[in-house]
């Protein structure tokens, strides 16, 4: 296997595939001892700093868990707590062969600092809801983390869920998505209660409602 910079350029038994400007051959040989060599795993949905809340509350319905336990303690998390909770998560990711994450959590700048300090690749997803974040901050973060110089970090639009986000905010996010031609990510239809309550509010399931306000024009 031949690596040029940070990319796999060649896999085979010969020595072809040398990087431009290099002579064929290897400068390092590693005996993998019969183990499998493969690309790293990707954690496609995570809330890294919530390692600090592990087993804080169990055996509850989703809404009781969120509103009675998680949201109150999250309101007291310091910037340093989010940073160190994210570092802990990244150490656990790496120990399991995970080399990149898709993280949806508040105040992502502290998880970003943890990612850079540990050399871990992270895609951030907006976590806006009625309690934290704003659409204007999400737009600012979108430009900030998708800068061409941001090698390890990138950003996607997102919000927590329909049931935690008022319609006005959802419509603003849909408009931002159309402005940026970018997809939007969220928790969607996780419980029967969530779906039934959305149908009472809007006469539609969460997916149909969000589609009706233009949330999925770009995925």
C-alpha positions in Angstrom: 0.0 0.0 0.0 1.5 3.3 -1.0 0.4 6.6 0.7 1.0 9.9 -1.0 0.4 12.7 1.6 -2.8 11.7 3.3 -4.2 9.5 0.5 -3.9 5.9 -0.5 -2.4 6.0 -4.0 -1.6 2.3 -4.7 -2.4 -1.2 -3.4 -0.6 -4.2 -4.9 2.5 -6.4 -4.8 4.8 -4.2 -6.9 6.4 -0.8 -6.3 4.5 1.2 -9.0 2.3 4.1 -7.9 5.1 6.2 -6.4 4.1 9.8 -5.7 5.1 12.4 -8.3 8.7 13.4 -7.8 9.6 10.3 -5.9 11.5 7.3 -7.0 9.7 3.9 -6.8 10.2 2.0 -3.6 9.2 2.2 0.1 10.6 4.2 2.9 8.8 2.3 5.6 7.7 -1.3 6.0 5.1 -2.5 8.6 4.2 -6.1 9.3 0.4 -6.1 9.9 0.7 -9.6 11.4 -2.2 -10.9 9.4 -4.6 -8.1 10.4 -7.0 -6.4 8.1 -6.0 -3.1 6.6 -9.0 -0.9 5.7 -10.3 2.7 5.8 -11.5 3.9 9.2 -15.1 3.7 10.3 -17.3 6.7 10.3 -19.7 7.5 13.2 -22.6 8.9 11.2 -24.5 10.5 14.1 -23.2 11.4 17.5 -23.4 13.9 20.4 -19.8 13.6 21.5 -19.8 15.7 24.7 -22.7 13.6 26.0 -20.1 11.0 27.2 -20.4 13.1 30.4 -24.1 12.2 30.7 -23.7 8.4 30.2 -26.0 6.5 32.5 -27.1 9.8 34.2 -30.7 8.7 33.5 -31.9 5.4 32.1 -35.1 3.5 31.5 -37.2 6.5 30.6 -39.3 7.5 27.6 -37.4 9.8 25.2 -39.4 12.9 26.1 -39.0 12.3 29.9 -35.3 11.6 29.5 -34.8 14.8 27.5 -37.0 17.2 29.3 -36.7 16.0 32.9 -33.0 14.9 32.9 -30.9 15.8 29.9 -31.9 19.4 29.0 -31.7 20.6 32.7 -28.1 19.3 33.1 -27.0 20.4 29.7 -28.0 24.0 30.6 -25.3 23.8 33.3 -22.5 22.4 31.1 -19.4 24.7 30.9 -17.3 25.2 27.8 -14.6 23.1 29.4 -17.0 20.3 30.1 -18.0 20.2 26.5 -14.4 20.2 25.4 -13.3 17.4 27.7 -16.4 15.3 27.1 -15.6 15.6 23.4 -11.9 14.6 24.0 -13.1 11.5 25.9 -15.5 10.6 23.1 -12.8 11.0 20.4 -10.4 8.7 22.4 -13.2 6.1 22.5 -13.9 6.5 18.7 -10.3 6.0 17.9 -10.0 2.9 20.1 -12.8 1.3 18.0 -11.3 2.3 14.6 -13.5 5.3 14.1 -11.6 8.1 12.3 -14.4 10.6 11.6 -17.6 11.7 13.2 -20.8 13.5 12.3 -21.5 15.5 15.5 -24.7 17.3 16.4 -24.2 19.2 19.7 -24.5 22.7 21.0 -21.6 25.2 21.1 -19.7 23.2 18.6 -16.6 25.4 18.8 -15.5 23.5 21.9 -15.8 20.1 20.2 -14.0 21.7 17.2 -11.1 22.6 19.5 -11.1 19.0 20.8 -11.1 17.6 17.3 -8.1 19.8 16.2 -6.2 19.0 19.4 -6.5 15.3 18.8 -6.2 15.3 15.0 -9.7 13.9 14.6 -11.9 14.6 11.5 -15.3 15.9 12.4 -18.4 17.1 10.5 -20.5 19.4 12.6 -24.3 19.6 12.3 -26.4 22.5 13.6 -28.3 21.7 16.8 -30.7 24.6 16.8 -33.9 24.3 18.9 -36.0 26.5 21.1 -33.5 26.3 23.9 -30.1 26.8 22.3 -28.5 28.2 19.1 -29.9 30.4 16.4 -30.2 30.3 12.6 -27.9 33.3 12.2 -25.2 31.5 14.3 -25.7 28.3 12.2 -25.1 30.3 9.0 -22.0 31.9 10.5 -20.7 28.4 11.5 -21.5 27.0 8.0 -19.1 29.5 6.4 -16.6 29.3 9.2 -16.1 25.5 9.2 -16.5 25.0 5.5 -13.5 27.2 4.8 -11.1 25.6 2.3 -8.4 25.9 5.0 -10.4 23.7 7.4 -8.8 20.4 6.6 -10.3 18.3 9.5 -13.5 20.2 10.1 -16.7 20.8 8.0 -20.3 21.8 8.7 -23.9 20.9 7.7 -27.2 22.6 8.5 -29.4 21.0 11.1 -31.8 21.3 14.0 -32.7 19.1 16.9 -36.2 18.0 16.0 -39.6 19.3 15.0 -41.0 18.9 18.5 -38.3 21.1 20.1 -38.3 23.8 17.4 -41.0 26.3 16.7 -42.4 26.7 13.2 -40.9 30.2 12.7 -37.4 28.9 13.3 -38.0 25.8 11.1 -39.1 28.1 8.2 -35.9 30.2 8.7 -33.8 27.1 8.5 -35.6 25.9 5.3 -34.9 29.3 3.8 -31.2 29.1 4.7 -31.0 25.7 3.2 -32.4 27.1 -0.1 -30.1 30.0 0.0 -27.0 27.8 0.5 -28.4 24.9 -1.6 -27.5 22.6 1.3 -29.2 19.6 2.9 -30.6 19.7 6.4 -30.2 17.1 9.1 -32.4 16.4 12.2 -33.9 13.8 14.4 -37.1 12.7 12.8 -40.0 10.5 13.8 -38.1 8.7 16.6 -41.2 7.9 18.7 -45.0 7.4 18.1 -45.6 10.3 20.6 -43.6 12.7 18.4 -45.4 11.8 15.3 -48.9 12.0 16.9 -48.2 15.4 18.4 -46.9 16.8 15.1 -50.1 15.5 13.4 -52.1 17.4 16.0 -50.2 20.6 15.5 -50.0 20.6 11.7 -52.2 17.8 10.5 -49.2 16.0 9.0 -46.4 13.7 10.0 -43.0 15.3 10.8 -41.6 14.3 7.4 -44.6 15.6 5.4 -44.8 18.8 7.4 -41.1 19.6 7.0 -41.2 18.8 3.3 -44.2 21.2 3.0 -42.2 24.1 4.3 -39.4 23.5 1.9 -36.9 21.8 4.3 -35.8 19.1 1.9 -35.3 21.1 -1.4 -31.6 20.1 -1.3 -31.8 16.8 0.6 
